[in-house]
Amino acid sequence: SKAFNIAGLQIANIVCRDAQVRERIDRAININEVCDVNPFGVEALMAAYTDGGEEWLNGLRQYITANYEWLLQHMAEALPHLPVMRMEGTYLAWVDCSAIDETSEEIEERLLREHKVWVNAGSMYGREGEHFIRINMACPRERLVEGLKRIVEGLK
């Protein structure tokens, strides 16, 4: 659902080779009552897999990769003390802000309040994310450029 940007239609696939794990997944889906399928989601999912979705998804991946490469270069030039982690199958860049004497929540709040750009505090993903912020790169390049300009202003 995320790959094709149809998460709001409440449809997804789960592929699981192990029969016992598959049974536990099925049980969890039913216990949590998330087994009802949205008919619009079914149509959207079928269209994604059969009506040119692969071509669209490949183009999207290339676009996001180009955004990531641009972000890496710009961050290295503008904020070399804040390394960007290697991208691993996501459209969210993790930036190591341990060189800044603030928590990730404080950074998130300050950037939003003072620079009108919203990043995610890495701490919402556990203790390991405490000194990180996440930047969404799945957007038009112009929006990423503007957002990063504001982030740089706020973190210099």
VMD Tcl script that draws the C-alpha trace (Angstrom):
set ca {
  {0.00 0.00 0.00}
  {2.83 2.44 0.71}
  {4.67 1.69 -2.52}
  {1.64 2.69 -4.58}
  {0.49 5.43 -2.16}
  {-2.82 3.73 -1.43}
  {-2.44 3.20 2.33}
  {-5.53 5.32 2.95}
  {-7.58 2.73 1.07}
  {-6.75 0.17 3.77}
  {-5.46 -2.58 1.51}
  {-2.17 -4.43 1.64}
  {-0.52 -7.73 0.83}
  {1.33 -9.95 3.25}
  {3.63 -12.52 1.73}
  {4.81 -15.19 4.16}
  {6.48 -18.47 3.27}
  {6.19 -20.05 6.75}
  {2.77 -21.67 7.37}
  {2.96 -21.27 11.16}
  {3.86 -17.61 10.93}
  {1.13 -17.13 8.31}
  {-1.37 -18.65 10.77}
  {-0.25 -16.24 13.52}
  {-0.55 -13.30 11.11}
  {-4.05 -14.41 10.13}
  {-5.04 -14.72 13.76}
  {-3.65 -11.25 14.59}
  {-5.45 -9.69 11.64}
  {-8.75 -11.18 12.78}
  {-8.23 -10.41 16.49}
  {-7.49 -6.78 15.66}
  {-10.43 -6.65 13.25}
  {-8.41 -5.36 10.32}
  {-9.56 -8.11 8.00}
  {-12.39 -6.20 6.36}
  {-11.40 -5.14 2.88}
  {-12.24 -1.79 1.34}
  {-13.67 -2.47 -2.16}
  {-11.99 0.67 -3.54}
  {-8.71 -0.63 -2.15}
  {-9.12 -3.93 -3.97}
  {-9.67 -2.14 -7.29}
  {-6.72 0.20 -6.67}
  {-4.45 -2.69 -5.74}
  {-5.42 -4.70 -8.82}
  {-4.83 -1.63 -11.00}
  {-1.42 -1.06 -9.40}
  {-0.34 -4.60 -10.21}
  {-1.84 -4.85 -13.69}
  {-2.27 -1.41 -15.28}
  {1.24 0.04 -15.55}
  {1.98 0.12 -11.84}
  {5.42 -1.41 -12.25}
  {6.50 1.30 -14.68}
  {5.11 4.00 -12.36}
  {6.81 2.45 -9.31}
  {10.15 2.21 -11.12}
  {9.88 5.89 -12.05}
  {8.99 6.78 -8.47}
  {12.01 4.89 -7.14}
  {14.29 6.71 -9.57}
  {12.81 10.06 -8.56}
  {13.21 9.40 -4.85}
  {16.76 8.11 -5.38}
  {17.62 11.32 -7.24}
  {16.11 13.34 -4.37}
  {18.20 11.32 -1.91}
  {21.40 11.91 -3.89}
  {20.63 15.64 -4.06}
  {19.93 15.70 -0.30}
  {23.20 13.87 0.44}
  {25.22 16.36 -1.59}
  {23.45 19.40 -0.17}
  {23.72 18.19 3.43}
  {27.43 17.37 3.01}
  {28.04 20.91 1.75}
  {25.75 22.84 4.10}
  {25.80 20.74 7.29}
  {28.81 18.41 7.12}
  {28.64 17.78 10.87}
  {25.22 16.10 10.42}
  {25.71 12.89 8.42}
  {22.83 11.34 6.49}
  {22.46 7.60 6.91}
  {22.49 5.27 3.92}
  {19.01 4.87 2.45}
  {17.56 1.40 3.01}
  {14.35 0.90 1.07}
  {12.50 3.95 2.30}
  {11.78 7.51 1.30}
  {12.82 8.88 4.68}
  {16.34 10.18 5.23}
  {17.74 9.68 8.72}
  {20.03 12.53 9.74}
  {22.41 12.08 12.69}
  {22.07 15.21 14.83}
  {24.22 14.02 17.74}
  {26.53 17.01 17.11}
  {23.67 19.30 18.23}
  {23.04 19.76 21.94}
  {19.28 19.19 21.69}
  {16.99 16.19 21.74}
  {15.37 15.14 18.50}
  {12.03 16.34 19.91}
  {13.51 19.78 20.61}
  {14.95 19.95 17.10}
  {11.61 18.90 15.58}
  {9.70 21.48 17.62}
  {12.15 24.32 16.94}
  {12.29 23.69 13.20}
  {8.49 23.64 13.03}
  {7.98 26.71 15.21}
  {10.81 28.92 13.95}
  {11.37 27.73 10.38}
  {7.99 26.29 9.41}
  {9.38 22.91 8.34}
  {8.29 19.66 9.94}
  {10.70 16.78 10.35}
  {10.14 13.70 12.49}
  {12.00 13.21 15.75}
  {13.82 9.91 15.58}
  {13.12 9.27 19.26}
  {9.56 8.28 18.38}
  {11.14 5.06 17.06}
  {12.94 4.18 20.28}
  {16.05 5.08 22.19}
  {18.29 4.31 19.19}
  {16.65 7.13 17.22}
  {17.14 9.75 19.92}
  {19.75 11.82 18.09}
  {18.21 11.56 14.64}
  {15.63 13.41 12.59}
  {13.83 12.02 9.56}
  {13.29 13.98 6.35}
  {10.65 12.84 3.86}
  {12.10 12.77 0.34}
  {8.96 11.49 -1.44}
  {7.94 14.90 -2.68}
  {8.54 17.21 -5.63}
  {12.17 18.35 -5.78}
  {11.12 22.00 -5.36}
  {9.48 21.17 -2.03}
  {12.56 19.25 -0.87}
  {14.81 22.15 -1.84}
  {12.66 24.63 0.09}
  {12.37 22.34 3.10}
  {16.09 21.67 3.22}
  {16.81 25.38 2.93}
  {14.73 25.92 6.08}
  {16.35 22.96 7.84}
  {19.82 24.29 7.06}
  {18.83 27.73 8.37}
  {17.59 26.15 11.55}
  {20.49 23.79 12.17}
  {23.53 25.92 11.22}
}
mol new
graphics top color blue
foreach p $ca { graphics top sphere $p radius 0.5 }
foreach p [lrange $ca 0 end-1] q [lrange $ca 1 end] { graphics top cylinder $p $q radius 0.2 }
display resetview
